[in-house]
């Protein structure tokens, strides 16, 4: 009797661990997974079927089959029938329809607020040495947007790129960078 209970518990444990590992492996293959992890995976999660555009639904082709989910400042957040991004393309996306180009940005879900966070292609980068911060432009081609109060920190625009995930992974391997954290466009907190 005890052996059967032990076997049942062992099987349940192995199943649970297997499901946990398979979910993590599956998640890693999602677009913007690294962006979500670097921003705080307890707060953010990838939403591969969400996209953001500055254009209202009325100005987008119906063939895109978009559903408006919410507004976030100037951004319109849409849901797509299928993901337009792959694991390697967490970056601005252009769709061409009848010769016209439409621009879209990837989106994460802020699990705490329940709202969408538009991945805008800006990072806060902190280096170990002040001089290293000023080499980001020449080394990586990033554009410094704002020097922060710390002489070792600044906000950089990292566009154009094919993957913000790849940029963050590259920066993680740079021995001169203490950390790099993505910035998002999100709705402001509103008191009731």
QUIQUICOR-V678743 format. One record per backbone hydrogen bond with DSSP energy under -0.5 kcal/mol. NH is the residue of the N-H (numbers start at 0). CO is the residue of the C=O. Records with the same first field share a line. If there is no record, write none. Layout:
NH=CO / CO
This chain:
4=0
5=1
6=2
7=3
8=4
9=5
10=6
11=7
12=8
13=9
14=10
15=11
16=12
17=13
18=14
19=15
20=16
21=17
22=18
23=19
24=20
25=21
26=22
27=23
28=24 / 25
29=26
32=29
35=31
36=32
37=33
38=34
39=35
40=36
42=39
43=39
44=108
46=106
49=46
50=77
51=104
52=75
58=55
59=56
63=60
64=61
66=78
68=76
69=76
71=74
74=71
75=52
76=69 / 74
77=50 / 75
78=66
79=48
83=47
84=47
88=85
90=88
92=103
94=101
96=99
99=96
101=94
103=92
104=51
106=49
107=116
108=44
109=107 / 114
110=42 / 108
111=42
113=109
116=107
117=184
118=105
119=117 / 182
121=182
122=155
123=180
124=122 / 153
125=178
126=151
127=175
131=128
132=128 / 129
133=129 / 130
134=131
135=132
138=134
139=135
140=135 / 136
141=135
142=156
143=141
144=154
145=154
147=152
152=149
153=124
154=145
155=122
156=142
157=120 / 155
163=89
166=162
167=163
168=164
169=165
170=166
171=167
172=168 / 169
173=170
174=172
176=173
177=125 / 175
178=125
180=123
182=121
184=117
185=183
